[in-house]
Amino acid sequence: MKIMVAVKRVVDYAVKIRVKPDKTGVETKNVKMSMNPFCEIALEEALRIRESGLASEVVAVSIGPAQCVDTLRTGLAMGADRGIHVESQDGLNPLSVAKVLRALVEAEKPGLFILGKQAIDDDCNQTGQMLAGLLKWPQGTFASKVTLDKEKQVATVDREVDGGIETVLLDLPAVITTDLRLNQPRYATLPNIMKAKSKVIKKHTPGDLNVEMKSDLEVLQVTEPPKRKAGVIISSVDELIDKLKDEARVI
C-alpha cells in the first residue's frame, strides 16, 4: 500500500509574527520557514505505518513556491521515499489545494492519504475534509490513534472530540487528518539528510493537473491583536467583587 502525505511550508512556530505595514498579510520575507507541525505528525504516522510493514511507500506532497522543495527535503530526510512538488505562486486556499491533491491521488492511486488537521498559518482545518469529499472517500479527522488492518482493508481511528474520544472504522482508501497527540515526530539524522539530497522530487504545475488556482475569498485586512492591558493588584475580596461587578460586569 502507498501512503501520500501533504506537507505545507509555513512560518516557523517559534517566530514572532509581524503584520505587513499595508496590513495585507503576514510578513514572510527574511523569516524562518519550516514544515507545519501538524504535517510533521502526519508524516511521522505514515513512516511508522510503513515501518510496521503495512505500507510499502510514503510519498510527500507540497504545493507552493519553489522554496517548498526545502520542506520536501526535510520530509525526505525524515524518511519519505520520494516527493512531489506542485509549484504555484498563487495564494493557497483549501478548495484549490484539495483539487490539486485529488488530481495527484488519481495519478498515484494511494491506499491512504494523511494530512495535518490544520496549518498554523491560516488555521483553516478544511483541506482534509474537502479532499475526502472530492474523492468520495471516508474520513477520520483529528486522529489521536490510527490502527490499520491490512487483511480487512480498514482503518480504526480514535478522534478527539469535545466529549472525549470517538472511534470510527474506515474502509480503505481513506483520508485521515492528525491531531497533536497522535505521535512525536522524529528528528532527521545527518546520514538521512545526506540521503535526502539524492531522492526524487517530481515537479508539476496546477495546469499540468488541469486545476485552476483561484480563491473565492478576499482578505480585506490583517491586524495584530490588541495588546494585553497590565494587571492590577487587588487589596481585598470586596474590591475584587466590585471590579468584577462594575468594571468586568461578569457578575
C-alpha positions in Angstrom: 0.0 0.0 0.0 1.2 3.5 -0.8 0.6 6.4 1.6 0.6 10.0 0.5 1.2 12.8 2.9 0.6 16.6 2.4 3.2 18.9 3.9 3.0 22.7 4.0 5.7 25.3 4.3 4.7 27.8 7.0 6.3 30.5 9.2 8.2 28.6 12.0 6.1 28.2 15.1 8.8 29.8 17.2 8.9 33.1 15.1 7.1 36.2 16.4 4.6 37.0 13.7 4.7 40.5 12.1 2.0 42.1 10.1 2.9 43.9 6.9 2.8 47.7 7.0 0.0 47.7 4.4 -2.0 45.2 6.5 -2.4 42.8 3.5 -1.0 39.8 5.3 1.8 38.4 7.4 5.5 39.3 6.7 7.3 36.3 5.3 10.5 37.9 3.8 13.7 37.1 5.7 11.6 34.9 8.2 12.4 31.4 9.1 10.1 28.9 7.5 9.6 25.3 8.3 7.2 22.3 7.9 3.8 22.8 9.5 3.9 20.9 12.9 0.6 19.0 12.1 2.1 17.9 8.8 5.2 16.6 10.7 2.9 14.5 12.8 1.1 13.2 9.6 4.4 12.3 8.0 5.6 10.6 11.2 2.5 8.4 11.3 2.9 7.4 7.7 6.5 6.4 8.4 5.5 4.3 11.4 2.9 2.5 9.3 5.5 1.8 6.6 8.0 0.6 9.2 5.4 -1.8 10.7 5.1 -3.5 7.3 1.6 -2.2 6.5 2.8 0.1 3.7 5.4 -0.1 1.0 6.0 3.6 0.1 5.5 7.1 1.6 5.1 10.0 -0.8 5.3 13.6 0.5 3.4 16.3 -1.4 3.8 20.0 -1.2 2.1 22.9 -3.0 3.5 26.4 -3.3 6.6 28.4 -4.4 10.0 27.0 -5.3 11.1 27.2 -1.7 8.7 24.3 -0.8 11.4 22.0 -2.1 13.3 22.7 1.1 10.2 21.5 3.1 10.0 18.4 0.9 13.7 17.7 1.5 13.0 17.8 5.3 10.3 15.2 4.8 12.6 13.0 2.7 15.2 13.3 5.4 12.7 12.1 8.0 12.2 9.0 5.8 9.7 9.7 3.0 10.6 7.7 -0.2 10.0 10.5 -2.7 8.4 13.9 -3.1 6.0 15.7 -5.4 6.1 19.5 -5.7 3.2 21.4 -7.4 4.7 24.8 -8.0 2.3 27.7 -7.6 2.9 31.4 -6.9 -0.8 32.0 -6.3 -2.3 32.2 -2.8 -3.3 28.8 -1.5 -6.9 28.2 -0.4 -8.3 24.9 0.9 -10.5 24.1 -2.0 -7.9 24.7 -4.7 -5.3 22.6 -2.7 -7.9 19.8 -2.3 -8.4 19.8 -6.1 -4.7 19.6 -6.7 -4.4 16.7 -4.2 -7.3 14.9 -5.8 -5.6 15.1 -9.2 -2.4 13.6 -7.6 -4.4 10.9 -5.9 -6.0 9.9 -9.2 -2.5 9.6 -10.7 -0.7 7.9 -7.8 -3.5 5.6 -6.5 -2.6 5.6 -2.8 -4.4 3.4 -0.3 -4.3 6.1 2.4 -3.9 9.9 2.4 -2.8 11.6 5.7 -2.7 15.4 6.4 -2.3 17.6 9.4 -5.7 18.7 10.7 -4.8 22.3 10.0 -1.9 24.6 9.1 -0.7 27.1 11.8 -0.7 30.0 9.3 -4.3 30.1 8.3 -5.9 27.6 10.8 -8.5 26.7 8.2 -8.9 23.0 9.1 -10.7 22.3 5.8 -8.4 20.7 3.2 -8.6 17.1 4.5 -12.4 17.2 4.7 -12.7 18.8 1.2 -10.3 16.2 -0.3 -12.3 13.3 1.2 -15.5 14.9 -0.2 -14.0 15.3 -3.7 -12.7 11.7 -3.7 -15.8 10.3 -2.1 -13.5 8.6 0.4 -14.3 8.0 4.1 -12.5 10.4 6.5 -11.2 10.3 10.1 -10.3 13.7 11.3 -8.5 14.9 14.5 -6.9 11.4 14.8 -5.2 10.7 18.1 -4.7 7.0 17.3 -4.6 5.1 14.0 -4.7 1.3 13.6 -4.7 -0.4 10.2 -5.9 -3.9 9.4 -4.3 -4.9 6.1 -6.4 -8.1 5.6 -9.7 -6.4 6.1 -8.6 -3.2 4.4 -9.9 -1.0 7.2 -8.5 1.7 9.5 -9.6 2.3 13.1 -9.3 5.9 14.1 -9.7 7.4 17.5 -10.8 11.0 17.2 -10.5 13.7 19.7 -13.9 15.4 20.2 -15.3 17.8 22.7 -16.9 15.0 24.7 -13.9 12.7 24.8 -12.7 10.1 22.3 -14.8 8.9 19.3 -13.7 5.7 17.5 -14.6 5.3 13.8 -13.9 2.4 11.4 -13.0 3.5 7.8 -12.9 1.4 4.7 -9.7 2.0 2.8 -8.8 4.0 0.8 -9.4 6.8 3.2 -8.4 10.3 4.3 -7.0 10.9 7.8 -6.1 14.2 9.5 -3.9 14.2 12.5 -4.1 15.8 15.9 -1.2 16.8 18.2 -1.4 13.8 20.5 -1.1 11.2 17.7 2.7 10.9 18.0 6.0 12.7 18.5 7.8 13.4 15.1 11.3 12.2 14.8 14.4 14.4 14.0 16.2 13.9 10.7 19.6 12.4 11.3 22.7 13.7 9.4 23.0 10.5 7.2 19.3 10.7 6.3 19.7 14.4 5.4 22.5 13.5 3.0 20.5 10.7 1.5 17.5 13.0 1.0 19.6 15.1 -1.5 19.5 12.2 -3.9 15.8 11.3 -3.5 13.5 12.1 -6.4 11.2 15.2 -6.2 8.8 15.2 -9.2 7.6 18.7 -10.3 4.1 19.7 -11.6 2.2 22.9 -12.1 -1.6 23.2 -11.4 -2.0 23.5 -15.2 -0.4 20.1 -15.7 -3.1 18.7 -13.4 -6.0 20.7 -15.0 -6.6 22.6 -11.8 -7.2 26.4 -11.7 -5.8 28.0 -8.5 -8.4 30.6 -7.6 -9.9 31.8 -4.4 -13.5 32.8 -3.6 -12.2 34.6 -0.5 -10.7 38.1 -0.3 -8.6 39.2 2.7 -9.7 42.7 3.5 -7.2 43.4 6.3 -4.9 41.7 8.7 -4.3 43.3 12.1 -2.4 42.4 15.2 -4.5 41.5 18.3 -4.8 44.3 20.8 -2.1 44.4 23.4 -3.0 43.0 26.8 -3.5 45.5 29.5 -1.4 45.4 32.6 -2.9 43.7 35.6 -3.8 45.3 38.9 -3.3 44.1 42.5 -6.4 43.7 44.5 -6.2 44.5 48.2 -9.4 42.8 49.4 -12.2 40.4 48.4 -14.7 43.3 48.5 -12.6 45.3 46.0 -12.4 42.2 43.7 -16.1 41.8 43.8 -16.7 45.4 42.9 -14.4 45.2 39.9 -16.0 42.0 38.7 -19.4 43.6 39.0 -18.9 47.2 37.9 -15.9 47.0 35.5 -15.8 43.5 34.1 -19.6 43.1 34.5 -19.3 39.3 34.8 -21.4 39.0 38.0 
